[in-house]
Amino acid sequence: MKGAVERDREFTEFVVRQRASLVRVATLLLGNDRAQAEDVVQTALTRLYLRWPRLRSDSVEAYARRCVVNAVTDDRRSLFRRRERVSDQLPEVAAVDAQYRDGAPLMALLAKLPKRMRAAVVLRCVEGLSTAEAAAAMGCSEGNVKSQTARGLERLREMYPKHAHDFV
């Protein structure tokens, strides 16, 4: 059995390797809200850390993606997020992440898709996961992933017809 120091080292190495990818997925799922994506990934990594000793090394990445998808869903259900927040200060305007600047129209379109459809399109088409990996991350069947992806791509083609060829 591994000691706590060894487990912490392995977890830290995993986070260093995978955090950027997890933030990218969360950002896409949240409609380009980078700050919220950072919060969601932190929540997901906390959950992952608590389960770390019981995870198999071959399933850690899939479990981490599942944690992110679940954290996005939980965040949207949160009463705190639905309440109006009053402030006497104007909100700061979030800077658009350089990696998404050219994809701004795509980000706006993804934000218009329902959350499950957006998750399927992001995981399959942007992240390049297999149907089985996306199904594991979303907690649904492979058939559901296939249908959500197909419907999502069709909606994107309808919303942005001049770039329909971009949506594989």
PATITI-953261 format. One line per 3 residues: for each residue x, y, z of N, C-alpha, C, O. Coordinates in pm, 1 decimal. Example, Ala and Ser with C-alpha at 12.3 -4.5 7.8 and 13.67 -1.06 7.14 Angstrom:
2
1319.0 -569.0 780.0 1230.0 -450.0 780.0 1320.0 -330.0 780.0 1423.6 -331.9 846.5; 1285.0 -225.0 708.0 1367.0 -106.0 714.0 1290.0 3.0 787.0 1340.9 113.8 803.9
//
This chain:
168
84.4 -118.4 0.0 0.0 0.0 0.0 88.6 124.2 0.0 187.7 132.2 72.6; 50.9 219.4 -82.1 130.2 341.6 -95.4 110.3 432.0 24.7 3.8 435.2 86.3; 215.9 505.0 55.8 208.0 601.7 163.5 143.3 730.3 115.5 127.8 753.2 -4.5
105.9 813.8 211.4 39.3 939.9 180.1 127.8 1031.1 96.6 78.2 1101.0 8.2; 256.7 1031.7 122.9 349.0 1117.3 48.4 354.7 1074.2 -98.5 353.2 1158.4 -188.3; 361.1 944.7 -122.1 365.3 891.7 -258.6 234.7 922.6 -332.8 237.3 962.4 -449.3
121.1 904.5 -265.7 -8.7 935.9 -327.3 -17.8 1084.1 -363.0 -63.0 1119.8 -471.8; 25.2 1169.6 -271.0 21.7 1314.1 -297.4 111.7 1351.3 -414.7 76.1 1437.4 -495.2; 227.2 1287.8 -425.1 317.8 1315.0 -536.3 253.8 1274.0 -668.5 260.0 1348.4 -766.4
192.3 1155.6 -671.7 125.8 1107.5 -793.5 10.0 1199.6 -832.1 -8.4 1231.3 -949.6; -67.3 1242.1 -733.1 -179.6 1331.1 -760.8 -129.6 1464.7 -816.0 -185.0 1516.8 -912.9; -26.2 1519.3 -755.2 30.1 1646.0 -801.8 80.5 1633.8 -944.4 58.1 1723.8 -1025.4
147.6 1525.2 -976.6 195.4 1503.8 -1113.4 78.6 1495.1 -1210.9 85.4 1549.6 -1321.1; -27.6 1427.3 -1171.1 -146.1 1417.1 -1255.8 -205.6 1555.6 -1281.7 -238.4 1589.1 -1395.5; -219.5 1635.2 -1176.6 -277.6 1769.0 -1190.2 -191.6 1855.8 -1282.0 -244.8 1927.1 -1367.1
-61.7 1850.5 -1265.8 27.6 1928.8 -1352.0 8.7 1888.6 -1498.5 7.3 1974.0 -1587.1; -5.6 1759.3 -1523.1 -21.9 1707.8 -1660.1 -158.5 1737.5 -1719.5 -167.2 1770.5 -1837.8; -266.1 1726.9 -1641.2 -401.8 1725.8 -1695.7 -486.0 1849.5 -1667.7 -592.9 1864.5 -1727.0
-442.4 1937.0 -1580.8 -526.5 2049.3 -1539.4 -568.1 2137.0 -1657.1 -685.5 2172.4 -1667.7; -476.8 2172.3 -1744.4 -509.4 2259.4 -1858.3 -617.5 2197.4 -1946.3 -707.9 2266.7 -1992.9; -607.5 2067.5 -1968.4 -707.3 1997.6 -2048.8 -843.3 1999.3 -1979.0 -945.7 2019.2 -2044.3
-845.2 1979.1 -1850.1 -970.8 1979.6 -1774.3 -1034.1 2119.0 -1774.2 -1156.1 2131.8 -1784.7; -952.1 2222.2 -1762.4 -1003.4 2359.5 -1766.8 -1060.3 2389.0 -1905.0 -1163.7 2454.9 -1916.4; -994.5 2341.5 -2009.6 -1044.2 2362.4 -2146.0 -1182.1 2298.4 -2162.6 -1273.1 2360.5 -2217.5
-1197.8 2175.8 -2115.9 -1327.3 2107.8 -2124.7 -1433.1 2185.6 -2046.7 -1542.5 2209.3 -2097.9; -1401.9 2224.7 -1925.2 -1497.7 2299.1 -1842.8 -1533.3 2433.1 -1907.3 -1649.5 2473.7 -1905.3; -1435.3 2501.1 -1963.8 -1459.6 2629.3 -2030.1 -1557.3 2612.4 -2144.9 -1649.4 2692.4 -2161.7
-1537.0 2508.3 -2223.5 -1628.4 2482.6 -2335.3 -1767.6 2444.9 -2286.8 -1867.3 2488.5 -2344.2; -1774.9 2364.6 -2182.2 -1904.6 2324.1 -2128.5 -1980.8 2441.0 -2067.5 -2103.9 2441.6 -2065.8; -1907.5 2539.1 -2017.7 -1969.2 2655.1 -1952.7 -1985.5 2774.3 -2047.0 -2015.5 2884.7 -2001.6
-1966.7 2754.2 -2175.7 -1987.5 2863.1 -2271.0 -1882.9 2971.6 -2263.9 -1915.2 3089.9 -2274.5; -1757.3 2932.7 -2246.1 -1640.6 3022.6 -2245.7 -1627.3 3106.6 -2119.5 -1565.4 3212.9 -2123.6; -1682.7 3062.7 -2009.2 -1666.2 3133.0 -1881.9 -1543.3 3073.3 -1812.3 -1554.3 2978.1 -1735.0
-1428.2 3130.1 -1841.0 -1300.5 3075.9 -1792.2 -1291.4 3078.6 -1639.2 -1242.5 2983.9 -1577.8; -1338.6 3187.2 -1578.8 -1330.1 3197.8 -1432.8 -1414.7 3089.2 -1365.6 -1370.5 3025.1 -1270.3; -1536.0 3069.4 -1415.9 -1621.6 2965.1 -1359.9 -1562.4 2827.6 -1386.6 -1572.5 2737.8 -1303.1
-1500.4 2811.2 -1503.6 -1436.8 2683.6 -1536.8 -1325.1 2651.5 -1437.4 -1310.5 2536.7 -1395.5; -1247.7 2750.8 -1400.2 -1141.2 2731.1 -1301.1 -1200.5 2682.8 -1168.6 -1146.7 2591.8 -1105.4; -1311.6 2744.2 -1127.2 -1377.9 2703.6 -1002.5 -1429.9 2559.9 -1011.5 -1414.6 2481.1 -918.2
-1491.4 2527.7 -1125.0 -1547.3 2393.9 -1144.1 -1436.0 2289.2 -1142.3 -1451.0 2183.4 -1081.2; -1325.8 2318.3 -1208.6 -1214.4 2222.9 -1211.5 -1156.0 2205.7 -1071.2 -1116.9 2095.3 -1033.5; -1150.1 2312.6 -995.3 -1100.0 2300.7 -857.6 -1190.3 2208.3 -776.7 -1142.1 2125.1 -699.8
-1320.8 2223.2 -794.1 -1416.1 2134.3 -726.4 -1395.0 1989.9 -770.5 -1392.2 1898.3 -688.3; -1380.1 1970.9 -902.0 -1359.8 1836.1 -956.6 -1230.3 1774.6 -904.2 -1227.3 1656.3 -870.5; -1123.6 1853.4 -897.1 -995.9 1801.9 -847.8 -1003.3 1767.5 -698.6 -937.2 1674.3 -652.8
-1082.4 1841.4 -624.6 -1101.5 1808.7 -483.0 -1170.2 1673.4 -469.7 -1129.8 1589.7 -388.9; -1274.2 1653.1 -549.8 -1344.1 1523.2 -547.5 -1250.3 1410.9 -591.6 -1250.7 1301.8 -534.5; -1171.5 1439.3 -692.4 -1076.8 1339.7 -743.0 -974.0 1303.6 -635.4 -939.9 1186.5 -618.3
-925.5 1403.4 -564.1 -825.9 1378.4 -459.8 -882.4 1287.2 -350.7 -812.4 1200.1 -299.2; -1008.0 1307.8 -316.7 -1068.9 1225.3 -212.4 -1080.6 1078.8 -255.1 -1074.8 989.0 -171.2; -1097.0 1055.1 -384.5 -1109.1 918.4 -436.2 -974.4 861.3 -482.6 -965.3 742.6 -514.0
-872.6 943.0 -486.9 -743.6 905.5 -545.4 -689.6 769.5 -499.4 -647.1 691.0 -584.2; -689.3 738.6 -370.8 -632.7 609.9 -328.6 -707.1 488.6 -385.3 -649.6 380.1 -394.6; -832.9 505.7 -422.7 -912.4 391.9 -469.6 -919.8 381.7 -622.2 -979.7 287.6 -674.3
-860.8 475.7 -693.8 -869.4 474.6 -840.0 -759.9 388.7 -901.7 -647.6 382.1 -851.7; -795.9 322.9 -1012.0 -696.8 248.2 -1089.5 -626.8 345.7 -1182.7 -689.3 438.8 -1233.5; -499.5 325.5 -1205.3 -422.7 418.9 -1287.1 -474.6 428.6 -1430.1 -457.9 532.4 -1494.1
-537.4 322.6 -1482.0 -587.6 325.7 -1619.2 -721.5 398.2 -1631.9 -768.3 420.5 -1743.5; -783.8 435.4 -1520.4 -913.5 502.3 -1527.1 -912.1 643.3 -1469.8 -1016.8 707.4 -1461.7; -796.1 692.0 -1430.2 -788.4 822.0 -1363.5 -833.3 935.6 -1455.1 -911.6 1020.6 -1412.6
-786.1 939.1 -1578.6 -823.0 1048.0 -1669.4 -973.3 1047.8 -1697.1 -1036.4 1153.5 -1696.6; -1030.0 931.9 -1720.8 -1173.6 922.9 -1745.9 -1252.6 968.0 -1622.9 -1352.9 1038.4 -1635.3; -1207.3 927.6 -1505.8 -1276.3 967.0 -1383.6 -1265.1 1118.1 -1362.8 -1360.6 1181.1 -1317.4
-1150.5 1176.5 -1395.3 -1131.6 1321.4 -1381.2 -1227.1 1396.8 -1473.9 -1288.0 1495.6 -1433.1; -1240.2 1350.4 -1598.3 -1335.0 1414.4 -1691.1 -1478.0 1402.3 -1638.8 -1556.5 1496.6 -1648.0; -1510.3 1286.9 -1584.7 -1644.2 1265.5 -1527.6 -1667.2 1361.8 -1411.6 -1775.9 1417.8 -1398.2
-1566.9 1381.1 -1328.9 -1577.7 1476.8 -1218.3 -1604.5 1618.0 -1270.3 -1683.9 1691.5 -1211.6; -1539.1 1656.2 -1379.5 -1559.1 1790.1 -1436.5 -1701.7 1803.9 -1489.4 -1769.1 1902.7 -1460.4; -1747.8 1706.4 -1566.3 -1884.9 1712.0 -1619.8 -1985.6 1718.8 -1505.2 -2079.7 1797.9 -1510.8
-1967.5 1637.9 -1402.5 -2058.0 1640.2 -1287.1 -2051.0 1773.5 -1213.0 -2153.6 1825.0 -1168.5; -1931.3 1829.5 -1199.4 -1916.7 1957.1 -1129.7 -1984.8 2070.1 -1207.4 -2042.0 2160.9 -1147.1; -1978.9 2064.9 -1340.8 -2049.4 2164.2 -1422.7 -2199.6 2152.3 -1399.5 -2268.5 2252.5 -1380.8
-2249.2 2030.2 -1400.7 -2392.6 2006.8 -1377.5 -2432.7 2054.8 -1238.6 -2534.0 2123.2 -1223.5; -2354.2 2019.7 -1137.3 -2384.0 2062.2 -1000.6 -2381.5 2214.1 -987.5 -2464.9 2273.1 -918.9; -2284.5 2276.7 -1054.5 -2270.9 2422.1 -1047.9 -2394.7 2490.5 -1104.6 -2441.6 2590.7 -1050.4
-2446.7 2436.6 -1212.7 -2565.6 2496.6 -1275.4 -2689.9 2476.6 -1191.1 -2783.9 2555.7 -1199.2; -2691.5 2372.2 -1110.9 -2807.8 2345.6 -1024.8 -2803.5 2426.1 -895.5 -2904.7 2439.3 -826.6; -2688.8 2478.9 -863.4 -2667.9 2547.6 -736.5 -2761.6 2667.7 -721.2 -2775.2 2749.0 -812.6
-2825.0 2677.5 -606.2 -2911.9 2791.6 -578.5 -2832.4 2921.1 -577.4 -2883.3 3025.5 -618.2; -2709.6 2915.5 -531.6 -2626.9 3035.4 -525.8 -2608.9 3094.7 -664.7 -2613.0 3216.7 -680.6; -2588.8 3009.7 -766.3 -2568.9 3057.5 -902.7 -2696.1 3118.2 -959.6 -2688.8 3206.2 -1045.4
-2813.1 3073.0 -913.6 -2939.6 3122.1 -968.3 -2984.9 3251.4 -902.9 -3068.3 3322.3 -959.2; -2932.8 3283.6 -787.3 -2973.0 3405.4 -718.8 -2905.5 3526.2 -782.5 -2793.7 3518.3 -833.3; -2975.9 3636.3 -778.1 -2918.0 3760.7 -826.1 -2816.4 3808.4 -723.4 -2841.1 3801.9 -603.0
-2703.7 3855.6 -770.6 -2601.1 3907.8 -681.2 -2594.1 4059.3 -697.9 -2565.9 4109.4 -806.7; -2619.7 4130.3 -590.9 -2622.1 4274.9 -593.7 -2483.2 4327.6 -559.7 -2415.4 4277.1 -470.2; -2442.7 4431.3 -634.4 -2312.2 4491.1 -610.8 -2317.6 4638.3 -647.7 -2388.2 4677.0 -740.9
-2243.3 4720.0 -574.9 -2236.7 4861.5 -609.4 -2123.9 4889.4 -708.7 -2104.5 5003.5 -750.5; -2050.7 4786.8 -745.8 -1940.1 4798.4 -840.8 -1979.4 4734.9 -973.1 -2053.0 4636.3 -975.4; -1931.3 4790.3 -1082.1 -1950.5 4726.1 -1211.1 -1865.9 4599.8 -1215.7 -1754.0 4598.5 -1164.4
-1917.7 4493.9 -1276.1 -1837.8 4370.8 -1282.3 -1718.6 4387.4 -1374.9 -1722.0 4463.6 -1471.5; -1613.9 4314.0 -1342.6 -1498.2 4312.4 -1431.4 -1537.7 4236.5 -1556.4 -1614.4 4140.4 -1549.9; -1486.4 4278.7 -1668.0 -1513.1 4208.7 -1793.2 -1407.2 4101.6 -1808.5 -1287.6 4129.6 -1801.4
-1451.4 3979.3 -1829.3 -1357.2 3868.4 -1843.8 -1282.6 3883.1 -1975.4 -1343.5 3908.0 -2079.5; -1152.6 3867.7 -1970.9 -1072.9 3870.2 -2092.5 -1092.5 3738.8 -2165.8 -1096.2 3632.2 -2104.4; -1104.7 3747.1 -2295.5 -1120.5 3625.6 -2374.8 -985.8 3556.6 -2382.7 -885.5 3617.8 -2419.4
-984.1 3430.7 -2348.5 -862.9 3351.1 -2353.8 -811.1 3348.4 -2497.0 -888.2 3327.0 -2590.5; -683.2 3369.5 -2514.4 -623.7 3376.5 -2648.0 -653.0 3252.3 -2731.0 -673.4 3262.8 -2852.0; -655.5 3135.6 -2668.8 -677.6 3013.5 -2746.5 -819.0 3005.8 -2802.5 -843.8 2929.1 -2895.5
-913.6 3084.5 -2747.2 -1050.5 3081.8 -2796.1 -1086.0 3204.8 -2879.9 -1195.8 3211.7 -2935.2; -995.6 3301.0 -2889.8 -1026.8 3425.7 -2959.5 -1075.6 3398.3 -3100.9 -1176.3 3455.3 -3143.0; -1006.8 3312.6 -3175.1 -1046.6 3281.8 -3311.9 -1171.6 3195.3 -3315.8 -1240.2 3191.1 -3417.9
-1201.9 3127.6 -3209.0 -1317.9 3039.4 -3204.6 -1438.4 3103.9 -3138.7 -1531.4 3034.0 -3098.4; -1438.5 3237.0 -3127.0 -1548.0 3305.4 -3058.4 -1684.5 3270.9 -3116.8 -1776.7 3244.0 -3039.9; -1702.4 3270.1 -3250.4 -1834.7 3232.4 -3302.1 -1873.6 3090.0 -3260.6 -1989.1 3064.6 -3226.4
-1778.4 2998.7 -3263.6 -1807.0 2861.7 -3222.6 -1844.7 2857.1 -3075.3 -1936.6 2784.6 -3037.1; -1774.7 2933.7 -2992.2 -1806.0 2936.9 -2849.5 -1948.5 2987.1 -2826.6 -2021.7 2932.8 -2743.9; -1987.3 3091.5 -2900.8 -2122.4 3145.2 -2885.7 -2225.7 3041.6 -2928.0 -2330.7 3029.2 -2864.9
-2196.8 2967.5 -3033.8 -2290.1 2864.5 -3079.8 -2298.0 2749.7 -2981.0 -2407.1 2700.6 -2951.9; -2183.8 2706.0 -2929.0 -2184.8 2597.9 -2830.0 -2268.1 2636.7 -2708.7 -2337.7 2553.5 -2650.6; -2260.4 2763.7 -2671.3 -2335.6 2810.8 -2555.1 -2486.6 2800.6 -2577.8 -2563.0 2795.9 -2481.3
-2530.4 2797.1 -2703.3 -2673.8 2788.5 -2734.4 -2726.2 2645.2 -2731.3 -2847.4 2623.7 -2729.8; -2637.0 2548.3 -2730.3 -2680.4 2408.9 -2726.2 -2721.3 2371.8 -2584.3 -2664.8 2424.3 -2488.4; -2819.1 2281.8 -2569.1 -2851.8 2230.5 -2435.2 -2728.3 2162.9 -2373.9 -2641.4 2114.3 -2446.2
-2721.4 2160.1 -2241.0 -2598.3 2117.1 -2173.2 -2553.0 1976.7 -2210.5 -2433.2 1956.1 -2229.9; -2642.2 1879.9 -2221.3 -2600.1 1742.6 -2254.8 -2549.8 1735.3 -2398.1 -2452.6 1665.5 -2427.2; -2616.2 1807.3 -2487.3 -2575.7 1810.0 -2627.1 -2438.2 1877.1 -2639.4 -2351.3 1829.6 -2712.5
-2420.0 1988.6 -2566.6 -2292.3 2059.3 -2567.8 -2181.8 1968.6 -2513.9 -2072.0 1963.7 -2569.4; -2211.3 1897.6 -2406.3 -2111.4 1807.6 -2348.9 -2070.4 1701.5 -2449.7 -1951.6 1673.1 -2464.7; -2166.4 1642.9 -2518.4 -2135.1 1538.6 -2616.7 -2050.8 1595.1 -2730.6 -1952.5 1533.1 -2771.1
-2087.7 1711.3 -2782.5 -2011.8 1771.8 -2893.1 -1870.7 1809.5 -2848.1 -1773.8 1784.0 -2919.7; -1859.1 1869.1 -2731.6 -1726.8 1909.6 -2681.9 -1637.7 1788.2 -2658.9 -1522.9 1785.7 -2703.3; -1690.4 1688.1 -2589.8 -1608.0 1571.4 -2557.9 -1570.2 1491.8 -2682.3 -1456.8 1445.3 -2693.8
-1664.0 1475.6 -2775.7 -1636.5 1396.0 -2896.0 -1557.6 1474.2 -3001.0 -1456.9 1425.3 -3052.2; -1603.2 1595.3 -3033.0 -1547.2 1668.4 -3147.0 -1431.9 1761.6 -3111.4 -1339.9 1778.7 -3191.4; -1435.2 1821.0 -2995.2 -1328.5 1913.0 -2956.4 -1216.5 1837.8 -2885.0 -1098.9 1854.6 -2917.2
-1254.0 1755.2 -2788.2 -1153.9 1681.0 -2712.3 -1110.1 1552.9 -2781.8 -1005.6 1497.5 -2748.0; -1187.4 1505.3 -2877.5 -1149.8 1386.6 -2953.3 -1163.3 1255.2 -2877.9 -1093.7 1158.4 -2908.9; -1251.9 1251.0 -2779.7 -1271.2 1127.2 -2704.5 -1351.2 1027.5 -2788.2 -1428.4 1066.3 -2875.8
-1332.1 901.8 -2760.5 -1412.2 798.7 -2825.4 -1553.4 804.7 -2768.3 -1577.8 870.0 -2666.8; -1644.8 736.8 -2833.8 -1783.0 732.1 -2785.3 -1787.8 673.6 -2644.6 -1860.0 723.8 -2558.4; -1711.5 568.5 -2621.7 -1710.2 504.4 -2489.4 -1654.1 598.8 -2383.6 -1708.4 606.0 -2273.3
-1546.8 671.4 -2414.6 -1487.7 764.8 -2318.4 -1583.7 879.5 -2287.3 -1597.3 920.3 -2172.0; -1649.8 931.0 -2390.4 -1747.0 1039.1 -2369.0 -1865.1 988.5 -2285.6 -1914.1 1058.8 -2197.2; -1910.0 866.7 -2314.3 -2020.5 808.5 -2237.1 -1981.4 794.3 -2090.2 -2061.9 822.2 -2001.3
-1859.0 751.2 -2064.8 -1811.5 738.1 -1926.0 -1806.7 874.6 -1857.8 -1844.7 887.5 -1741.5; -1760.0 976.2 -1930.2 -1750.3 1110.2 -1872.2 -1887.9 1169.7 -1844.7 -1906.6 1241.0 -1746.1; -1984.3 1140.1 -1931.9 -2118.1 1196.8 -1917.1 -2209.3 1111.1 -1830.3 -2315.1 1156.9 -1787.3
-2169.2 987.3 -1804.5 -2252.2 898.3 -1723.3 -2377.3 853.6 -1795.6 -2485.6 848.8 -1737.3; -2362.0 820.6 -1924.2 -2477.2 777.5 -2002.8 -2433.1 667.9 -2099.4 -2316.9 627.1 -2098.5; -2524.7 620.8 -2181.8 -2491.7 514.5 -2277.0 -2419.4 571.0 -2399.2 -2426.3 690.6 -2427.8
-2350.1 482.3 -2470.2 -2281.7 522.9 -2592.6 -2383.1 569.3 -2696.9 -2356.1 663.1 -2772.0; -2498.1 505.2 -2702.0 -2603.1 545.8 -2795.1 -2650.6 688.5 -2769.2 -2677.8 764.2 -2862.4; -2660.0 723.7 -2640.6 -2698.5 859.0 -2604.4 -2593.5 958.5 -2652.7 -2628.2 1064.4 -2705.1
-2466.6 925.9 -2635.8 -2358.7 1013.6 -2682.2 -2367.3 1031.7 -2833.6 -2354.9 1143.2 -2884.4; -2388.7 921.5 -2905.1 -2397.5 929.5 -3050.8 -2513.0 1018.3 -3094.2 -2495.9 1104.0 -3180.9; -2630.0 998.9 -3035.1 -2745.9 1078.5 -3076.7 -2730.8 1225.4 -3036.2 -2766.1 1314.7 -3113.3
-2678.1 1251.3 -2915.0 -2658.0 1390.0 -2871.6 -2555.2 1459.8 -2959.3 -2571.4 1577.4 -2992.0; -2450.0 1388.9 -2997.7 -2348.0 1446.8 -3084.5 -2407.2 1478.5 -3221.4 -2387.2 1587.8 -3274.4; -2479.5 1383.6 -3278.1 -2539.0 1404.5 -3410.7 -2637.6 1521.4 -3408.7 -2635.6 1606.1 -3498.0
-2722.8 1525.9 -3307.8 -2819.6 1636.1 -3298.4 -2749.2 1769.6 -3275.9 -2787.8 1871.4 -3333.2; -2646.3 1768.2 -3192.5 -2571.7 1891.3 -3165.4 -2503.2 1945.5 -3289.5 -2507.8 2065.6 -3316.3; -2439.7 1856.8 -3365.2 -2373.9 1900.6 -3488.5 -2476.5 1951.9 -3588.6 -2451.4 2049.9 -3658.7
-2590.2 1887.3 -3595.4 -2696.4 1933.3 -3687.3 -2744.7 2072.4 -3647.6 -2764.7 2158.0 -3733.7; -2763.5 2095.5 -3518.3 -2805.6 2229.0 -3472.1 -2700.0 2333.7 -3503.3 -2732.7 2445.3 -3543.8; -2572.4 2297.8 -3484.5 -2465.9 2392.2 -3517.3 -2468.1 2426.6 -3666.0 -2449.4 2542.5 -3702.9
-2490.7 2327.5 -3751.2 -2499.2 2351.5 -3895.7 -2615.5 2443.8 -3929.4 -2603.5 2530.6 -4015.9; -2728.6 2424.8 -3860.7 -2846.7 2509.6 -3884.4 -2821.7 2653.2 -3838.7 -2862.3 2748.0 -3905.9; -2754.1 2669.2 -3723.0 -2730.8 2802.9 -3668.7 -2622.9 2879.4 -3745.8 -2623.9 3002.5 -3748.5
-2531.6 2807.9 -3807.4 -2416.3 2871.5 -3870.7 -2394.8 2808.1 -4008.2 -2291.8 2744.8 -4031.3; -2491.2 2824.4 -4100.2 -2487.3 2751.8 -4227.7 -2366.1 2782.5 -4315.0 -2320.6 2695.0 -4388.7; -2312.6 2904.4 -4308.7 -2199.1 2934.2 -4395.9 -2071.8 2859.1 -4354.6 -1975.5 2852.1 -4430.9
-2072.8 2803.5 -4233.8 -1959.2 2723.0 -4188.4 -2001.3 2579.2 -4158.8 -1937.9 2511.3 -4078.1; -2106.8 2533.3 -4223.0 -2158.0 2397.3 -4198.9 -2052.2 2291.7 -4224.6 -2051.8 2187.5 -4159.0; -1961.7 2317.2 -4319.8 -1856.5 2219.2 -4351.2 -1755.7 2203.6 -4238.0 -1683.5 2104.0 -4232.5
-1750.2 2302.5 -4146.4 -1657.9 2294.1 -4032.1 -1704.4 2193.7 -3929.0 -1624.1 2141.0 -3852.0; -1835.3 2166.7 -3927.3 -1891.5 2075.7 -3826.5 -1897.3 1936.1 -3886.9 -1990.2 1901.0 -3959.7; -1796.3 1858.7 -3854.7 -1780.3 1724.7 -3911.9 -1898.1 1637.4 -3882.2 -1900.7 1521.3 -3923.1
//
